[in-house]
Amino acid sequence: MLPEVRPHVSAPLADQLELQLGLAPDLEASHLDVERVAGIAVVAAAHSGGYAAIGHLLGLLAALPAPTEAGERFWLDLWRSSGAAYLLPANIKAEVLQSLAGEGTALARQILSAVDEMTPPQRVAAGEVIGQALAESDHLPDLKAQVIGELWLRDLELTAWRVLHADGRSDDPTGRKAFLEAWKSV
Protein backbone atom coordinates (compact mmCIF):
# COMPACT_ATOMS: atom_id res chain seq x y z
CA MET A 1 0.00 0.00 0.00
CA LEU A 2 1.78 3.11 -1.22
CA PRO A 3 0.83 6.61 -0.23
CA GLU A 4 -0.51 8.86 -2.94
CA VAL A 5 1.93 11.65 -3.73
CA ARG A 6 0.15 14.97 -4.05
CA PRO A 7 1.90 18.20 -5.07
CA HIS A 8 0.77 20.17 -2.01
CA VAL A 9 2.01 17.45 0.35
CA SER A 10 5.38 16.98 -1.34
CA ALA A 11 6.45 20.58 -0.70
CA PRO A 12 9.83 19.53 0.75
CA LEU A 13 10.65 17.74 -2.54
CA ALA A 14 9.47 20.72 -4.59
CA ASP A 15 11.54 23.01 -2.36
CA GLN A 16 14.61 20.85 -2.88
CA LEU A 17 14.13 20.83 -6.65
CA GLU A 18 14.01 24.61 -6.59
CA LEU A 19 16.96 24.94 -4.17
CA GLN A 20 19.25 22.27 -5.64
CA LEU A 21 18.39 22.54 -9.32
CA GLY A 22 16.91 26.02 -9.66
CA LEU A 23 13.66 24.62 -11.04
CA ALA A 24 10.68 26.93 -10.67
CA PRO A 25 7.56 25.17 -9.34
CA ASP A 26 5.60 26.13 -12.47
CA LEU A 27 8.25 24.97 -14.97
CA GLU A 28 6.73 22.91 -17.78
CA ALA A 29 8.19 19.51 -18.57
CA SER A 30 8.86 20.53 -22.16
CA HIS A 31 11.54 22.91 -20.85
CA LEU A 32 13.58 20.16 -19.20
CA ASP A 33 16.72 18.74 -20.72
CA VAL A 34 18.21 15.34 -19.91
CA GLU A 35 20.57 16.76 -17.30
CA ARG A 36 17.72 18.37 -15.38
CA VAL A 37 15.60 15.21 -15.59
CA ALA A 38 18.55 13.27 -14.15
CA GLY A 39 18.87 15.86 -11.39
CA ILE A 40 15.18 15.52 -10.57
CA ALA A 41 15.62 11.74 -10.36
CA VAL A 42 18.51 12.12 -7.91
CA VAL A 43 16.62 14.53 -5.65
CA ALA A 44 13.46 12.37 -5.80
CA ALA A 45 15.48 9.25 -4.92
CA ALA A 46 16.84 11.04 -1.88
CA HIS A 47 13.26 11.58 -0.70
CA SER A 48 11.99 8.09 -1.57
CA GLY A 49 12.98 6.59 1.78
CA GLY A 50 10.34 8.63 3.55
CA TYR A 51 7.62 7.66 1.09
CA ALA A 52 8.68 4.00 1.29
CA ALA A 53 8.54 4.08 5.09
CA ILE A 54 5.05 5.61 5.03
CA GLY A 55 3.94 2.93 2.58
CA HIS A 56 5.34 0.19 4.81
CA LEU A 57 3.66 1.69 7.87
CA LEU A 58 0.32 1.65 6.06
CA GLY A 59 0.97 -1.91 4.90
CA LEU A 60 1.52 -3.05 8.48
CA LEU A 61 -1.77 -1.50 9.55
CA ALA A 62 -3.53 -3.01 6.54
CA ALA A 63 -2.44 -6.47 7.71
CA LEU A 64 -4.62 -6.11 10.81
CA PRO A 65 -8.35 -6.79 10.78
CA ALA A 66 -10.24 -3.96 9.11
CA PRO A 67 -11.84 -1.46 11.46
CA THR A 68 -15.32 -2.67 10.59
CA GLU A 69 -17.95 -4.44 12.61
CA ALA A 70 -16.25 -7.76 11.80
CA GLY A 71 -12.93 -6.52 13.22
CA GLU A 72 -14.45 -4.82 16.26
CA ARG A 73 -13.52 -7.67 18.62
CA PHE A 74 -9.84 -7.49 17.58
CA TRP A 75 -9.61 -3.73 18.19
CA LEU A 76 -11.32 -4.02 21.56
CA ASP A 77 -8.94 -6.83 22.58
CA LEU A 78 -5.95 -4.79 21.39
CA TRP A 79 -7.06 -1.79 23.43
CA ARG A 80 -7.60 -3.90 26.55
CA SER A 81 -4.31 -5.75 26.24
CA SER A 82 -2.11 -2.77 25.32
CA GLY A 83 -3.77 -0.16 27.48
CA ALA A 84 -3.20 2.19 24.54
CA ALA A 85 -6.24 3.90 23.09
CA TYR A 86 -3.86 5.68 20.69
CA LEU A 87 -4.08 2.70 18.33
CA LEU A 88 -7.86 2.53 18.10
CA PRO A 89 -9.13 3.18 14.57
CA ALA A 90 -11.19 6.18 15.68
CA ASN A 91 -8.04 7.73 17.17
CA ILE A 92 -5.76 7.17 14.17
CA LYS A 93 -8.23 7.60 11.31
CA ALA A 94 -7.19 11.18 10.47
CA GLU A 95 -3.49 10.26 10.64
CA VAL A 96 -3.99 7.20 8.41
CA LEU A 97 -5.79 9.35 5.85
CA GLN A 98 -2.96 11.93 5.98
CA SER A 99 -0.47 9.09 5.45
CA LEU A 100 -2.35 7.92 2.39
CA ALA A 101 -1.77 11.43 1.04
CA GLY A 102 2.00 11.10 1.67
CA GLU A 103 2.29 12.80 5.08
CA GLY A 104 3.00 10.17 7.73
CA THR A 105 4.69 12.01 10.58
CA ALA A 106 1.53 12.45 12.69
CA LEU A 107 0.74 8.73 12.40
CA ALA A 108 4.34 7.82 13.21
CA ARG A 109 4.34 10.02 16.31
CA GLN A 110 1.04 8.55 17.51
CA ILE A 111 2.29 4.99 17.01
CA LEU A 112 5.53 5.69 18.86
CA SER A 113 3.58 7.29 21.72
CA ALA A 114 1.32 4.24 21.95
CA VAL A 115 4.20 1.77 21.96
CA ASP A 116 6.19 3.91 24.42
CA GLU A 117 3.32 3.97 26.92
CA MET A 118 2.94 0.19 26.98
CA THR A 119 4.45 -1.59 29.94
CA PRO A 120 6.39 -4.78 29.12
CA PRO A 121 3.44 -7.01 30.13
CA GLN A 122 1.06 -4.88 28.02
CA ARG A 123 3.40 -5.15 25.04
CA VAL A 124 3.51 -8.94 25.38
CA ALA A 125 -0.29 -9.07 25.67
CA ALA A 126 -0.75 -6.75 22.68
CA GLY A 127 1.71 -8.87 20.70
CA GLU A 128 -0.35 -11.95 21.50
CA VAL A 129 -3.57 -10.31 20.25
CA ILE A 130 -1.89 -9.00 17.09
CA GLY A 131 -0.06 -12.26 16.48
CA GLN A 132 -3.24 -14.29 16.81
CA ALA A 133 -5.01 -12.10 14.24
CA LEU A 134 -2.05 -12.26 11.85
CA ALA A 135 -1.62 -16.02 12.27
CA GLU A 136 -5.27 -16.54 11.37
CA SER A 137 -5.36 -14.11 8.45
CA ASP A 138 -2.00 -15.15 6.99
CA HIS A 139 -2.66 -18.85 7.58
CA LEU A 140 0.42 -19.28 9.76
CA PRO A 141 -0.91 -21.60 12.48
CA ASP A 142 2.49 -23.26 12.96
CA LEU A 143 4.08 -20.03 14.24
CA LYS A 144 3.54 -18.79 17.78
CA ALA A 145 1.15 -15.85 17.89
CA GLN A 146 3.28 -14.10 20.50
CA VAL A 147 6.35 -14.23 18.25
CA ILE A 148 4.45 -12.99 15.20
CA GLY A 149 2.88 -10.17 17.22
CA GLU A 150 6.18 -9.08 18.75
CA LEU A 151 7.84 -9.01 15.33
CA TRP A 152 4.94 -6.95 13.98
CA LEU A 153 5.19 -4.50 16.89
CA ARG A 154 8.97 -4.14 16.41
CA ASP A 155 8.48 -3.55 12.70
CA LEU A 156 5.74 -0.99 13.38
CA GLU A 157 7.91 0.85 15.89
CA LEU A 158 11.00 0.85 13.69
CA THR A 159 9.03 1.93 10.62
CA ALA A 160 7.40 4.79 12.53
CA TRP A 161 10.87 5.91 13.59
CA ARG A 162 12.03 5.72 9.94
CA VAL A 163 9.14 7.96 8.88
CA LEU A 164 10.14 10.56 11.47
CA HIS A 165 13.83 10.24 10.66
CA ALA A 166 13.23 10.69 6.94
CA ASP A 167 11.08 13.74 7.62
CA GLY A 168 13.63 15.25 9.99
CA ARG A 169 16.57 14.94 7.64
CA SER A 170 17.72 18.21 6.26
CA ASP A 171 19.32 18.86 2.93
CA ASP A 172 20.94 21.91 4.44
CA PRO A 173 24.05 22.75 2.37
CA THR A 174 25.88 23.99 5.50
CA GLY A 175 25.15 20.77 7.37
CA ARG A 176 26.19 18.67 4.38
CA LYS A 177 29.45 20.65 4.08
CA ALA A 178 30.17 20.20 7.80
CA PHE A 179 29.51 16.47 7.47
CA LEU A 180 31.89 16.22 4.51
CA GLU A 181 34.61 18.22 6.30
CA ALA A 182 34.31 16.05 9.41
CA TRP A 183 34.85 12.89 7.36
CA LYS A 184 37.74 14.40 5.42
CA SER A 185 39.53 15.16 8.67
CA VAL A 186 39.47 11.53 9.85
C-alpha positions as CSV (number, residue, x, y, z in Angstrom):
1,M,0.0,0.0,0.0
2,L,1.8,3.1,-1.2
3,P,0.8,6.6,-0.2
4,E,-0.5,8.9,-2.9
5,V,1.9,11.7,-3.7
6,R,0.2,15.0,-4.1
7,P,1.9,18.2,-5.1
8,H,0.8,20.2,-2.0
9,V,2.0,17.4,0.3
10,S,5.4,17.0,-1.3
11,A,6.4,20.6,-0.7
12,P,9.8,19.5,0.7
13,L,10.6,17.7,-2.5
14,A,9.5,20.7,-4.6
15,D,11.5,23.0,-2.4
16,Q,14.6,20.8,-2.9
17,L,14.1,20.8,-6.7
18,E,14.0,24.6,-6.6
19,L,17.0,24.9,-4.2
20,Q,19.2,22.3,-5.6
21,L,18.4,22.5,-9.3
22,G,16.9,26.0,-9.7
23,L,13.7,24.6,-11.0
24,A,10.7,26.9,-10.7
25,P,7.6,25.2,-9.3
26,D,5.6,26.1,-12.5
27,L,8.3,25.0,-15.0
28,E,6.7,22.9,-17.8
29,A,8.2,19.5,-18.6
30,S,8.9,20.5,-22.2
31,H,11.5,22.9,-20.8
32,L,13.6,20.2,-19.2
33,D,16.7,18.7,-20.7
34,V,18.2,15.3,-19.9
35,E,20.6,16.8,-17.3
36,R,17.7,18.4,-15.4
37,V,15.6,15.2,-15.6
38,A,18.5,13.3,-14.1
39,G,18.9,15.9,-11.4
40,I,15.2,15.5,-10.6
41,A,15.6,11.7,-10.4
42,V,18.5,12.1,-7.9
43,V,16.6,14.5,-5.7
44,A,13.5,12.4,-5.8
45,A,15.5,9.3,-4.9
46,A,16.8,11.0,-1.9
47,H,13.3,11.6,-0.7
48,S,12.0,8.1,-1.6
49,G,13.0,6.6,1.8
50,G,10.3,8.6,3.5
51,Y,7.6,7.7,1.1
52,A,8.7,4.0,1.3
53,A,8.5,4.1,5.1
54,I,5.0,5.6,5.0
55,G,3.9,2.9,2.6
56,H,5.3,0.2,4.8
57,L,3.7,1.7,7.9
58,L,0.3,1.7,6.1
59,G,1.0,-1.9,4.9
60,L,1.5,-3.1,8.5
61,L,-1.8,-1.5,9.5
62,A,-3.5,-3.0,6.5
63,A,-2.4,-6.5,7.7
64,L,-4.6,-6.1,10.8
65,P,-8.4,-6.8,10.8
66,A,-10.2,-4.0,9.1
67,P,-11.8,-1.5,11.5
68,T,-15.3,-2.7,10.6
69,E,-18.0,-4.4,12.6
70,A,-16.3,-7.8,11.8
71,G,-12.9,-6.5,13.2
72,E,-14.5,-4.8,16.3
73,R,-13.5,-7.7,18.6
74,F,-9.8,-7.5,17.6
75,W,-9.6,-3.7,18.2
76,L,-11.3,-4.0,21.6
77,D,-8.9,-6.8,22.6
78,L,-5.9,-4.8,21.4
79,W,-7.1,-1.8,23.4
80,R,-7.6,-3.9,26.6
81,S,-4.3,-5.7,26.2
82,S,-2.1,-2.8,25.3
83,G,-3.8,-0.2,27.5
84,A,-3.2,2.2,24.5
85,A,-6.2,3.9,23.1
86,Y,-3.9,5.7,20.7
87,L,-4.1,2.7,18.3
88,L,-7.9,2.5,18.1
89,P,-9.1,3.2,14.6
90,A,-11.2,6.2,15.7
91,N,-8.0,7.7,17.2
92,I,-5.8,7.2,14.2
93,K,-8.2,7.6,11.3
94,A,-7.2,11.2,10.5
95,E,-3.5,10.3,10.6
96,V,-4.0,7.2,8.4
97,L,-5.8,9.4,5.8
98,Q,-3.0,11.9,6.0
99,S,-0.5,9.1,5.5
100,L,-2.4,7.9,2.4
101,A,-1.8,11.4,1.0
102,G,2.0,11.1,1.7
103,E,2.3,12.8,5.1
104,G,3.0,10.2,7.7
105,T,4.7,12.0,10.6
106,A,1.5,12.4,12.7
107,L,0.7,8.7,12.4
108,A,4.3,7.8,13.2
109,R,4.3,10.0,16.3
110,Q,1.0,8.6,17.5
111,I,2.3,5.0,17.0
112,L,5.5,5.7,18.9
113,S,3.6,7.3,21.7
114,A,1.3,4.2,21.9
115,V,4.2,1.8,22.0
116,D,6.2,3.9,24.4
117,E,3.3,4.0,26.9
118,M,2.9,0.2,27.0
119,T,4.4,-1.6,29.9
120,P,6.4,-4.8,29.1
121,P,3.4,-7.0,30.1
122,Q,1.1,-4.9,28.0
123,R,3.4,-5.1,25.0
124,V,3.5,-8.9,25.4
125,A,-0.3,-9.1,25.7
126,A,-0.8,-6.8,22.7
127,G,1.7,-8.9,20.7
128,E,-0.3,-11.9,21.5
129,V,-3.6,-10.3,20.3
130,I,-1.9,-9.0,17.1
131,G,-0.1,-12.3,16.5
132,Q,-3.2,-14.3,16.8
133,A,-5.0,-12.1,14.2
134,L,-2.0,-12.3,11.8
135,A,-1.6,-16.0,12.3
136,E,-5.3,-16.5,11.4
137,S,-5.4,-14.1,8.5
138,D,-2.0,-15.2,7.0
139,H,-2.7,-18.9,7.6
140,L,0.4,-19.3,9.8
141,P,-0.9,-21.6,12.5
142,D,2.5,-23.3,13.0
143,L,4.1,-20.0,14.2
144,K,3.5,-18.8,17.8
145,A,1.1,-15.9,17.9
146,Q,3.3,-14.1,20.5
147,V,6.4,-14.2,18.3
148,I,4.4,-13.0,15.2
149,G,2.9,-10.2,17.2
150,E,6.2,-9.1,18.8
151,L,7.8,-9.0,15.3
152,W,4.9,-7.0,14.0
153,L,5.2,-4.5,16.9
154,R,9.0,-4.1,16.4
155,D,8.5,-3.6,12.7
156,L,5.7,-1.0,13.4
157,E,7.9,0.8,15.9
158,L,11.0,0.8,13.7
159,T,9.0,1.9,10.6
160,A,7.4,4.8,12.5
161,W,10.9,5.9,13.6
162,R,12.0,5.7,9.9
163,V,9.1,8.0,8.9
164,L,10.1,10.6,11.5
165,H,13.8,10.2,10.7
166,A,13.2,10.7,6.9
167,D,11.1,13.7,7.6
168,G,13.6,15.3,10.0
169,R,16.6,14.9,7.6
170,S,17.7,18.2,6.3
171,D,19.3,18.9,2.9
172,D,20.9,21.9,4.4
173,P,24.0,22.8,2.4
174,T,25.9,24.0,5.5
175,G,25.1,20.8,7.4
176,R,26.2,18.7,4.4
177,K,29.5,20.6,4.1
178,A,30.2,20.2,7.8
179,F,29.5,16.5,7.5
180,L,31.9,16.2,4.5
181,E,34.6,18.2,6.3
182,A,34.3,16.1,9.4
183,W,34.8,12.9,7.4
184,K,37.7,14.4,5.4
185,S,39.5,15.2,8.7
186,V,39.5,11.5,9.9
